[in-house]
């Protein structure tokens, strides 16, 4: 019997890492014979990322309800109606906060539920997220986190966890072209939000631009902070920082660069780092929670910097920009451990978890 799986997400139409990896997992499971759907709480009629037509897209259009409380009630009722109509065997809450919608349905409708954490344990933007995280850990059929370190964070901070596993986010790189280590170009990518720390990166770049006038910094992504970042660039009189907007072929952009930088204040994992490594790029990252320390081998294929240390970040950028031999050395080790993140392996891990829960 074909297993019917539905991923419940806030809005699959967004262009972030969560949406990208959700389409990758959904697509991979569909190719393995699962009947896969993605349901968005808001918008979500399409996706910016490649997705098989065999994957069904639903939206319950919660954006139509203005009152936050009424919107939650509306979303819950629509999710329940969709579950009853489609008869899903498994529902995956993409973000543990969404598990709160599924918890009441779990027993009543005999549906298996996975809570999929996309941020690190210590990130709790509000009390509700803390509550939902504990609720999921104790009652979801399985809670999946993105790293070994976050697995330990859960184990050390929540008692009576029902079923906890970690599965890395997958790497999917169909472009075999490697980065041009001689290119005088630094690249960064992510949504233009406070989380990604592009304001910190721009401040750091301001300390190196005059010393390396033939180098440029290219930031790919869209988001609510675009205008403030543009103003910051102008205020600092930076001539070689470019906000490039969203790219649906970030791998090709990486191949034109010789250094990748991650300035995030926090991460759930840091998928973009392994994408950069797959292109043979040396990486510089703040050692933020959670993810970069499991991906970058410090002083082997990149640098890990104490979080928020803008001066140290600038010094390492300048050092690497001025040292092509070191860039080449880091590049030679960039792909050493990427086998851990292969799409086939990650899909096999998901396949194993779902079949075990649904048997």
Secondary structure, DSSP 4 states (H G I P E B T S, - for coil): -PPEEEEEES-TTS-SHHHHHHHHHHHHHHHTT-EEEEEESS--SS-SS---TTSEEEE--GGG--SHHHHHHHHHHHHHHHHHHHT-SEEEEESGGGHHHHHHHHHHTT-EEEEE--S-TT--SSHHHHHHHHHHHHHSSEEEESSHHHHHHHHHH-SS-S-EEE-PPPB-----PPP-TT--EEEEES-SSGGGTHHHHHHHHTTTTTTTTT-EEEEEB--TTHHHHHHHHHHTT-SSEEEEE--S-HHHHHHT-SEEEE--S--SS-HHHHHHHHTT-EEEEE--SSSHHHH--BTTTEEEE-TT-HHHHHHHHHHHHT-HHHHHHHHHTTTTTGGGGBHHHHHHHHHHHHHHHH-
